[in-house]
Amino acid sequence: MKFTLNLFLAVSLCSIVLSACKKSDDSSEEPVVPIKVLSRIIQVDFNNKTTFTTFNYDEKKRLRSVTNGTTVDLYQYDGDNLSYTEFWVGSSKTEYSITYQDGKPIKAVRKMYNTGKLVKEVTMGYIYSSGKQPTEIHTKEADVLRAVNKFQYSGNDNIIRNEEQTDVLIITENTYDDKRNRFSNTMLGYTLYGEPYDRISPNNVLKKKLIYPDGSYLEITNTYSYDAQGFPVTQVSKAVHSVAGDAGTYKYTFEYATL
């Protein structure tokens, strides 16, 4: 009888220990991984005018809005996909509604309003040849092709060339550093008109060259300083036009937050 009681107590004790271990092992709580995000850009232009641009995030650490005093950009999501954006300048609004297929955008409808009145609507179709990024974007207005953008990428998805064909052809060529883009943890995923595509490339643009139809060009050279994690903290951008000469120098300071 004593042996049976001891055996019962031992089994009960093991059950309690195993149950406690199981509860611990079954914990479904995901560990909180802090990420570093861009919170503010301080820009000083060639006239020494200072502009502050702030970046705000939602509870899922997704970019929610960008403001600089004169413009407001708003972002909405469907799961992890950016599904809708608004870009405000005063009383003028541009909005995008994005449709996805197999996790990649295939269409974006852009509507432009002035004081609440729709003044223009275009549809952008995304074309992929390989990889996750579009190689072409075709823009149509009332089913008439208005613009074609062609993109070339480096092996790590930096946009190294963009050909924008509208009434004229403008070519942009880019070279990059090997450091982390200041937007690394706020990437919006895909190129949109109105959304600077240097937010999409994983590294920072060192040199940007815009080539115009008459052969002239504007060349912008960027110089950075970086923090210990490889994020840029300052940027000096010097622009020179092949004909007009010095086009001005801009200075930027980047501030970050941990979410």
PEZI-V889342 format. One record per residue. N is the residue number from 1. RES is the residue in three letters. OMEGA is omega in whole degrees, 0 to 359 (none if undefined). Layout:
{{N RES OMEGA} {N RES OMEGA}}
This chain:
{{1 MET 180} {2 LYS 178} {3 PHE 180} {4 THR 180} {5 LEU 179} {6 ASN 179} {7 LEU 179} {8 PHE 180} {9 LEU 180} {10 ALA 179} {11 VAL 180} {12 SER 180} {13 LEU 178} {14 CYS 180} {15 SER 180} {16 ILE 181} {17 VAL 180} {18 LEU 179} {19 SER 180} {20 ALA 179} {21 CYS 181} {22 LYS 179} {23 LYS 180} {24 SER 182} {25 ASP 185} {26 ASP 182} {27 SER 183} {28 SER 182} {29 GLU 179} {30 GLU 177} {31 PRO 180} {32 VAL 180} {33 VAL 180} {34 PRO 176} {35 ILE 181} {36 LYS 183} {37 VAL 177} {38 LEU 182} {39 SER 180} {40 ARG 172} {41 ILE 174} {42 ILE 182} {43 GLN 174} {44 VAL 184} {45 ASP 185} {46 PHE 174} {47 ASN 181} {48 ASN 173} {49 LYS 183} {50 THR 178} {51 THR 179} {52 PHE 176} {53 THR 183} {54 THR 182} {55 PHE 182} {56 ASN 188} {57 TYR 177} {58 ASP 185} {59 GLU 177} {60 LYS 177} {61 LYS 176} {62 ARG 178} {63 LEU 183} {64 ARG 181} {65 SER 175} {66 VAL 181} {67 THR 175} {68 ASN 177} {69 GLY 178} {70 THR 178} {71 THR 177} {72 VAL 176} {73 ASP 181} {74 LEU 184} {75 TYR 176} {76 GLN 188} {77 TYR 169} {78 ASP 190} {79 GLY 179} {80 ASP 183} {81 ASN 173} {82 LEU 187} {83 SER 185} {84 TYR 175} {85 THR 172} {86 GLU 175} {87 PHE 183} {88 TRP 168} {89 VAL 186} {90 GLY 180} {91 SER 179} {92 SER 182} {93 LYS 170} {94 THR 181} {95 GLU 179} {96 TYR 171} {97 SER 192} {98 ILE 178} {99 THR 183} {100 TYR 172} {101 GLN 183} {102 ASP 175} {103 GLY 180} {104 LYS 179} {105 PRO 176} {106 ILE 180} {107 LYS 173} {108 ALA 177} {109 VAL 181} {110 ARG 178} {111 LYS 181} {112 MET 183} {113 TYR 172} {114 ASN 185} {115 THR 175} {116 GLY 182} {117 LYS 178} {118 LEU 182} {119 VAL 181} {120 LYS 176} {121 GLU 178} {122 VAL 179} {123 THR 180} {124 MET 177} {125 GLY 182} {126 TYR 181} {127 ILE 182} {128 TYR 173} {129 SER 176} {130 SER 179} {131 GLY 186} {132 LYS 183} {133 GLN 180} {134 PRO 176} {135 THR 176} {136 GLU 170} {137 ILE 179} {138 HIS 181} {139 THR 180} {140 LYS 173} {141 GLU 184} {142 ALA 179} {143 ASP 176} {144 VAL 180} {145 LEU 183} {146 ARG 183} {147 ALA 173} {148 VAL 175} {149 ASN 178} {150 LYS 184} {151 PHE 171} {152 GLN 185} {153 TYR 170} {154 SER 181} {155 GLY 179} {156 ASN 171} {157 ASP 168} {158 ASN 177} {159 ILE 184} {160 ILE 179} {161 ARG 177} {162 ASN 175} {163 GLU 180} {164 GLU 182} {165 GLN 171} {166 THR 171} {167 ASP 177} {168 VAL 179} {169 LEU 175} {170 ILE 182} {171 ILE 175} {172 THR 177} {173 GLU 185} {174 ASN 166} {175 THR 191} {176 TYR 169} {177 ASP 179} {178 ASP 181} {179 LYS 183} {180 ARG 175} {181 ASN 179} {182 ARG 178} {183 PHE 187} {184 SER 183} {185 ASN 176} {186 THR 183} {187 MET 179} {188 LEU 169} {189 GLY 188} {190 TYR 182} {191 THR 173} {192 LEU 168} {193 TYR 182} {194 GLY 179} {195 GLU 183} {196 PRO 186} {197 TYR 173} {198 ASP 171} {199 ARG 185} {200 ILE 182} {201 SER 184} {202 PRO 180} {203 ASN 185} {204 ASN 181} {205 VAL 175} {206 LEU 181} {207 LYS 178} {208 LYS 181} {209 LYS 177} {210 LEU 184} {211 ILE 185} {212 TYR 185} {213 PRO 181} {214 ASP 179} {215 GLY 177} {216 SER 181} {217 TYR 173} {218 LEU 181} {219 GLU 180} {220 ILE 179} {221 THR 182} {222 ASN 175} {223 THR 186} {224 TYR 159} {225 SER 189} {226 TYR 174} {227 ASP 185} {228 ALA 180} {229 GLN 177} {230 GLY 176} {231 PHE 177} {232 PRO 177} {233 VAL 173} {234 THR 178} {235 GLN 173} {236 VAL 182} {237 SER 179} {238 LYS 182} {239 ALA 178} {240 VAL 177} {241 HIS 185} {242 SER 181} {243 VAL 186} {244 ALA 180} {245 GLY 185} {246 ASP 180} {247 ALA 175} {248 GLY 179} {249 THR 177} {250 TYR 177} {251 LYS 183} {252 TYR 169} {253 THR 183} {254 PHE 177} {255 GLU 186} {256 TYR 173} {257 ALA 177} {258 THR 182} {259 LEU none}}
